[in-house]
Each structure stands twice: as structure tokens, then as C-alpha cells.
Amino acid sequence: MDYDYKKEPRGVFFLIDNKSFYASVEAVMRGLNPLKVALVVMSEQENTNGGLILATSPEAKKLFHLQANVSRQRDLPQDSRLKVVPPRMNLYIQRNLQINNIFRRFVADEDLWSYSIDESILDLTHSWRLFGDSPREVAQLIQHTVRKELGLYTTIGIGDNPVQAKIALDIYAKHTPTFISEIHYETVADKIWTVPDMTDIWSIAHRTAAHLNRMGIHNMKELAHANPFYLRSEMGIVGTQLFAIAWGVDRTQLSRRPRVKEASIGNSQVLPRDYRDQQEIETVIKEIGEQVASRLRHHHKQAGCLSLGIGFSYAASEADGRDGFSQSIKIDATDSNVAIVRQLIQLFRKHWEGQTVRNVAVYTSRLNTKQGQQLTLFTNPERQIKDANFEGIVDQIRDRFGFKALIYASSLLRGGTAVQRASLVGGHNGGNAYE
């Protein structure tokens, strides 16, 4: 079976990755070559249950076989060649903004999508000819510019669409001397079907691969030649998407940003240790609930539905047979700390059966724009108005002077995490971007 690509869109897409981003930024800040120094970025022990390696330089991977988000502090060798540094998330965010500003010299804003803190997608279909005689030459110019101005190395996958560029980046570019690779419709059979492990392909995780294996599909070539109707009947829309990936087909247009069907505002936290005490768990729920309520007020929204997710520790999951529970409840539209926290605590007490907790998540949905304050018959109107004004004043003070300018006394109780989390960015030490 052959695929007719004549009707498929053909553009020039770059997927650019900042090589070993956190580790490279730290190396450059120390005047070191990111590709030649053995360096790891190690998270704080209290935030990751003993310290987790967030990033490793290529040399650290080569010499000590350390892996980001897998290796822990106990895996570090006692070797003077290895540099271990703490994370500085504010610095990495600043570098990400600088890198994307460089990309904006080559594409319009609507043709740039910051895919993650270290990856960006660029649609150069209409602009690459302004900068070189071929897309590869433009890719080399972008690499040279980032390297010259920021000291960082980039790897680039080039394709006729974003999925081709992504696979070219992940599978090939990172292992070539130039850090550049290309996939086009004409090379799908050679570049995609020959990938030995399906889990190396973006969006195919181990569970998805196991499902495909049970269907008699063990590699990308077999996936490409499977019956697409069978894939859809077995896996739903995911089956159709996987079939398209196997053929290198992607009709994404970066300038058309996806619309979110229903907005949601929430937050979650992986706890720094196992929580067994009910009061401690409820303290964290209260803190996160108040944080979400504050975000609602910031966006001038009220929520008509609350969701509470509780994740159990590994041992509790093994004993219970569940990873945790998630429950939702419809409420009268509100952005009030008191109303939201009260409902969350009731949900927790109703469904928690004493399991050890390691993760807490709070989300709100059914959002509507706040037009005014809904009063109730069961509370003094003046009291309700004063409470709402008080929460607004607290928000303003925190916006101006920082979260820790005003904190609730409950956050100082054992188990409270709000004060410590206030100094984190992305769950890790924010550091000083100008150090």
C-alpha cells in the first residue's frame, strides 16, 4: 500500500532543541564549553525526595552514564571531574526568552511556537529564502547565531511538516556531527519505518507500544501498513493519529492556535514526603485551594465546578490497588477562598480512607466572567462583602510585595508547603537570573 502525498501540505518546518539546556546554561555561566564539561543540575533534596538530576551535560552522560529525571543523588560518582550545581529556573526562563527572540528574526510571531522550555517549532515556509540558499543553510545560520550570542548549542530537525521535523530531531539530529537532520515525504520509508524501537517515536509510550504489539504491530513499517479502520476501531482517534505519524503526515498549521473547549484553572503539587496525618493533608489542600481561588480572582473568573485529585504514595498504591482518586462537584459560581476550601475539604473527607498521600491537585471548571458578587440568605451581607474585599486586598499586597508578604498562620503548621513553594519556579529553585 502506498500513500498519495500530493494532497498533503508541504512546508519548511524546523524543530529546534537547546542541547542539554539547563546544564548548558550553567556551563556557559561558568565560562565552560557545554559539550566538554561534565556537569549535572541537581534539584533540592527536600523538593524531590532525596535529590533528582534535572539535566546532564553530554560529557556527564558519556563518562558517568547519568540520565536526567532518572538518576538521583545516590547515583553520583565521587569524581572530581563532575560538577554538581543547583537549578536556577529564572535563569533558564530568561535564556528561553532570549533564544526565542533570536528565532523571531527568522519567522513572524504567528509562525513560532515555543513547544517547551527547551524546544521551539518554526514555520519557515514563507521566509527561509530570505536567509539562505537552502533550509539546511538557514538552520546552520540559526545555530551559529545562538552559539555566538548565548554560547549554547542547538540541534535542528527539518521536515515538510512538524511531525517530520520532530522525528528528525529526536532520532537523527542529536547524533549527527552538525546536529541537523531532515525528513521529507520521499524519505519516510528510510527514516521513519526503519526506527527499531517504536517508543523512540514522539507520542508512542510503552503502554501504547504494548497495545500495538497485542494487535500484531511491532514496528513503524507494520504500523504504516496496518488497516487504518482497524486502528481506529481498537484505539479511537489515537489509532488514526499513529497511522498518520507512521506515514509522516501532519496537517498542523502553527498560525492556527488550538482552541480550548473549556477553560480550567488549577494547580497541583507533588509533596516533599509521604503525608499520613489528616490535618497535614488538609493544610496542603487549603493552601492549594486558596492559590487557585486567587488565580480565579486574578482572571476575573468564577468557578462552577471543583475537582480534587489525590495521589497515593507508591506503597499505598500497591496496597490499595489504585493510584489515588479524583472527584468533582458542581458548586454555586464563586471565587471565594472560604467557599472553595470548604468544598474541597468535604470532598477529601468523603473519599479519603487513610491512605498515605503524595500528590494533591485542585482544578476548577465551568468558568464564567465575574459580573458581581452573589450574596446568600444565610450569611450577613456586610460580612460577605468584607470577606470578599479582604481577599482582594491580600491579593493586591501579594502582587506588589510577593506571596510571603502575607501568609495565613495555617501555612506555618507542620505539613504546610506554601511558604517554601513561594520561592520555587516550576517546582524547583528559581535562583537569580543575574547571578
C-alpha positions in Angstrom: 0.0 0.0 0.0 1.3 3.4 -1.0 0.3 6.8 0.4 -0.5 9.6 -2.1 1.2 12.7 -0.7 0.1 15.0 -3.5 -2.7 16.5 -1.4 -0.7 16.8 1.8 0.6 20.3 2.7 4.4 20.7 2.2 6.2 23.4 4.0 9.6 24.0 5.7 9.4 23.4 9.4 12.3 23.4 12.0 12.0 21.8 15.4 14.9 23.3 17.4 16.2 21.8 20.7 18.6 23.5 23.0 21.0 20.7 23.7 21.1 19.7 27.4 19.5 23.1 28.1 19.8 23.5 31.9 23.3 22.0 32.1 24.4 24.0 29.1 23.2 27.3 30.5 25.0 26.6 33.8 28.2 25.6 31.9 28.2 28.9 29.9 27.6 30.9 33.0 30.8 29.4 34.4 32.8 30.1 31.2 32.8 26.4 30.2 32.1 24.7 27.0 28.7 22.9 27.3 29.8 19.9 25.2 33.1 19.3 27.0 32.4 19.7 30.7 30.9 17.0 32.9 28.1 18.8 34.8 24.7 18.0 36.2 21.9 20.1 37.6 20.7 18.6 40.8 17.3 19.5 42.4 16.9 20.2 46.1 16.6 17.1 48.2 13.5 18.4 50.1 11.6 19.0 46.9 12.3 15.7 45.2 12.6 13.1 47.9 16.4 12.9 48.0 17.5 14.9 45.0 16.9 14.3 41.3 19.2 15.1 38.4 17.3 17.6 36.2 19.8 17.9 33.5 23.1 16.3 32.4 25.7 17.6 30.0 26.7 15.3 27.1 30.1 14.7 28.8 28.4 13.6 32.1 26.2 11.2 30.2 29.2 9.8 28.4 31.6 9.4 31.4 29.2 8.5 34.1 26.0 7.3 32.3 23.8 9.7 34.3 20.3 10.4 33.0 18.1 13.4 33.6 14.9 12.8 35.6 16.1 9.2 36.3 19.4 9.4 38.2 19.3 10.6 41.8 21.9 11.9 44.2 22.8 8.4 45.3 23.9 7.7 41.7 26.5 10.4 41.6 30.1 9.2 41.4 32.8 10.5 43.7 34.8 12.0 40.9 36.4 15.5 40.8 35.7 15.8 37.1 31.9 16.0 37.8 30.4 19.4 38.7 27.1 19.4 40.6 25.1 22.6 40.6 21.6 23.6 41.9 18.9 24.7 39.4 18.1 28.3 38.6 14.8 28.2 36.9 14.5 32.0 36.5 17.8 32.0 34.6 16.6 29.2 32.3 13.3 31.1 31.6 15.3 34.2 30.7 17.5 32.3 28.3 14.5 30.7 26.7 13.0 34.1 26.0 16.3 35.3 24.6 16.6 32.2 22.3 13.0 32.7 21.0 13.7 36.3 20.3 16.6 35.2 18.1 14.1 32.9 16.3 11.8 35.8 15.7 14.4 37.3 13.4 13.7 34.4 11.1 9.9 34.0 11.4 6.8 36.0 12.2 5.3 35.6 15.7 2.5 33.5 14.3 5.0 31.1 12.8 6.8 30.5 16.1 5.6 28.1 18.7 7.6 27.6 22.0 6.9 23.9 22.4 8.6 23.6 25.8 11.3 25.5 27.7 14.0 23.9 25.5 12.2 23.2 22.2 10.6 25.5 19.6 8.8 24.9 16.3 9.4 27.3 13.5 7.4 27.5 10.2 9.9 28.9 7.7 7.8 28.0 4.7 7.5 31.7 3.6 10.7 33.2 5.0 13.7 30.8 4.7 14.7 32.1 1.2 15.5 35.5 2.9 18.3 33.9 4.8 20.0 31.3 2.7 20.1 29.1 -0.4 18.6 26.1 1.4 16.7 25.3 4.6 19.8 23.5 5.9 21.9 26.6 5.3 19.3 28.7 7.3 19.5 26.1 10.1 23.2 26.5 10.3 22.8 30.3 10.4 20.4 29.9 13.4 22.8 27.6 15.2 25.7 30.0 14.6 23.6 33.0 15.9 22.5 31.3 19.1 26.0 29.9 19.7 27.7 33.3 19.1 25.2 35.4 21.2 24.4 33.0 24.1 27.1 30.3 23.9 24.5 27.5 23.6 24.4 24.6 21.1 21.2 23.8 19.3 20.0 20.7 17.4 17.6 21.1 14.5 15.2 18.7 12.8 13.9 19.8 9.4 10.7 18.4 7.8 7.9 19.1 5.4 5.6 19.3 8.5 6.1 19.5 12.3 6.0 15.7 12.9 8.7 15.0 10.4 10.8 17.7 11.9 10.2 16.3 15.4 11.3 12.8 14.4 14.3 14.1 12.5 15.3 16.0 15.7 14.7 13.2 18.2 16.1 10.2 16.2 18.8 11.7 13.9 19.9 15.3 14.5 21.1 14.7 18.1 23.5 12.0 16.8 25.0 13.8 13.7 28.2 16.0 13.7 26.2 19.0 12.5 23.3 18.5 14.9 21.0 18.9 11.9 18.9 16.2 10.1 16.0 16.2 7.7 13.0 14.0 6.9 10.7 14.6 3.9 7.8 12.7 2.3 10.2 11.0 0.0 12.4 9.6 2.8 9.7 8.4 5.2 10.3 4.8 4.3 14.1 5.2 5.0 13.8 7.5 8.0 10.6 6.5 9.9 9.9 2.9 9.0 13.4 1.8 10.0 13.3 3.2 13.5 14.0 0.0 15.6 12.0 0.8 18.7 8.6 2.4 18.3 8.9 4.1 21.8 11.7 6.3 20.3 9.0 8.0 18.2 7.3 11.0 19.7 3.9 10.2 21.3 4.4 6.4 21.4 4.9 5.5 25.0 5.4 1.9 26.4 1.8 1.3 27.1 0.8 2.4 23.5 3.5 0.2 22.1 2.3 -2.8 24.2 -1.2 -2.2 22.8 0.1 -2.1 19.3 2.1 -5.3 20.0 -1.1 -7.1 21.1 -2.6 -6.1 17.7 0.3 -7.7 15.9 2.2 -4.4 15.2 5.8 -4.4 16.3 7.5 -1.6 14.2 6.8 1.5 12.3 6.6 -0.2 8.9 3.9 -2.6 10.2 2.1 0.4 11.7 2.1 2.2 8.4 0.7 -0.8 6.6 -1.9 -1.7 9.2 -5.6 -1.2 8.3 -6.4 2.4 9.5 -10.0 1.4 10.2 -8.8 -1.4 12.4 -6.5 1.0 14.3 -9.4 3.4 14.8 -11.8 0.8 16.0 -9.2 -0.5 18.5 -7.6 2.7 19.7 -10.0 5.5 18.7 -8.7 8.8 17.4 -5.2 7.9 18.7 -5.1 5.0 16.2 -5.7 7.4 13.4 -3.0 9.8 14.7 -0.5 6.9 14.9 -1.2 5.8 11.4 -0.6 9.4 10.2 2.7 9.6 12.1 3.9 6.3 10.6 3.4 7.9 7.1 5.0 11.2 8.2 1.7 13.1 7.8 0.8 16.2 9.9 -1.5 18.9 8.8 -0.8 21.3 11.7 -0.8 25.0 10.9 1.2 26.9 13.5 -0.7 30.1 12.8 -3.9 28.4 13.8 -3.6 28.0 17.6 -5.8 25.3 19.1 -8.9 26.4 20.9 -9.5 25.1 24.3 -13.1 23.7 24.6 -13.5 24.5 28.2 -11.1 26.7 30.2 -9.8 25.4 33.5 -7.7 27.0 36.3 -5.9 24.8 38.8 -2.7 23.7 40.4 -1.1 20.6 41.7 1.8 19.7 43.9 4.0 16.6 44.5 4.5 16.6 48.2 8.1 16.6 49.6 7.4 13.5 51.6 4.7 11.0 52.4 1.7 12.6 54.2 -0.2 10.4 56.6 -1.7 12.9 59.0 -5.2 14.2 58.1 -4.5 17.7 59.4 -1.3 18.0 57.4 -3.0 16.8 54.2 -5.9 19.2 54.7 -3.4 22.1 55.3 -2.0 21.5 51.8 -5.4 21.2 50.3 -6.4 24.5 51.9 -3.2 26.2 50.6 -3.7 25.0 47.0 -7.4 25.8 47.1 -6.6 29.4 48.2 -4.0 29.7 45.5 -6.5 28.5 42.8 -9.1 31.0 44.2 -6.6 33.8 43.9 -5.9 32.8 40.3 -9.6 32.9 39.6 -9.8 36.4 41.0 -6.8 37.5 39.0 -8.5 36.4 35.8 -11.8 37.9 36.9 -13.5 34.4 36.8 -15.8 32.4 39.0 -15.9 28.6 39.0 -19.0 26.4 38.9 -17.2 23.1 39.3 -14.4 21.9 41.6 -12.2 18.9 41.1 -9.9 17.4 43.8 -7.2 14.8 42.8 -5.4 12.9 45.5 -2.4 10.7 44.5 -1.2 8.0 46.9 2.3 7.0 47.7 3.8 4.0 45.9 3.3 1.7 48.9 -0.2 2.9 49.4 -1.0 2.4 45.7 0.3 -1.2 45.9 -1.9 -1.9 49.0 -5.0 -0.1 47.7 -4.9 -1.2 44.1 -5.4 2.5 43.0 -3.0 5.3 42.3 -5.4 7.7 44.1 -8.8 9.2 43.5 -10.3 12.2 41.7 -13.7 13.7 42.5 -15.6 16.7 41.1 -18.6 18.6 42.4 -20.8 21.3 41.0 -21.0 24.5 43.1 -22.6 27.9 43.0 -20.2 30.1 40.9 -17.6 31.6 43.3 -14.0 32.8 43.6 -14.1 32.8 47.4 -11.3 31.2 49.4 -13.7 30.1 52.1 -16.3 28.6 49.8 -13.7 26.7 47.6 -11.7 25.3 50.5 -14.8 24.2 52.4 -16.0 22.1 49.4 -12.5 20.7 48.8 -12.2 19.6 52.4 -15.7 18.0 52.3 -14.7 16.1 49.1 -11.5 14.9 50.7 -13.1 13.7 53.9 -15.8 11.9 52.0 -13.4 9.8 49.8 -10.2 9.5 51.7 -9.8 6.3 53.7 -6.5 6.9 55.4 -4.1 6.2 52.6 -0.7 7.8 52.5 -0.8 10.9 50.2 2.0 12.1 47.9 0.2 14.3 45.4 -2.6 16.9 45.6 -4.3 18.6 42.7 -7.1 21.2 42.6 -8.8 22.3 39.4 -11.8 24.5 38.6 -14.0 24.5 35.5 -17.4 25.8 34.3 -15.8 29.3 34.5 -17.7 32.5 33.8 -16.7 36.1 33.9 -17.3 37.7 37.3 -20.1 40.3 37.0 -20.6 40.9 40.7 -20.9 39.2 44.0 -23.6 36.7 44.6 -25.0 37.1 48.2 -26.6 34.3 50.2 -29.5 34.4 52.6 -27.6 32.6 55.3 -24.8 35.0 55.9 -24.8 38.6 56.8 -24.4 40.7 53.6 -21.9 43.1 55.2 -19.8 40.1 56.3 -19.8 38.6 52.8 -18.7 41.9 51.3 -16.0 42.4 53.9 -14.6 38.9 53.3 -14.5 39.5 49.5 -12.8 42.9 50.0 -10.3 41.3 52.4 -9.3 38.6 49.9 -8.9 41.2 47.2 -6.6 43.3 49.4 -4.5 40.3 50.3 -4.1 39.6 46.5 -3.0 43.2 45.9 -0.4 43.1 48.6 1.0 39.8 47.4 1.1 41.0 43.8 3.1 44.1 44.9 5.4 42.6 47.6 5.4 38.9 47.0 3.5 36.0 48.3 5.3 35.8 51.6 4.4 39.4 52.5 1.1 38.0 53.9 0.6 34.4 54.8 -2.1 32.5 56.7 -1.0 31.1 60.1 -2.1 27.6 59.0 0.8 27.6 56.5 3.2 27.7 59.4 1.8 24.5 60.8 3.6 21.2 60.2 2.9 20.0 56.7 2.4 23.4 55.2 4.2 24.0 52.0 3.0 27.3 50.7 5.9 29.4 52.1 8.5 27.1 50.7 6.8 26.8 47.4 6.6 30.5 47.0 10.3 30.6 46.2 10.2 27.8 43.6 9.7 28.1 39.9 8.4 25.0 38.1 8.8 23.1 41.4 12.5 23.9 41.7 14.8 26.7 43.0 14.2 29.8 41.0 17.7 31.2 41.7 18.8 34.6 40.4 18.7 35.1 36.7 21.5 37.7 37.0 23.9 35.7 39.2 
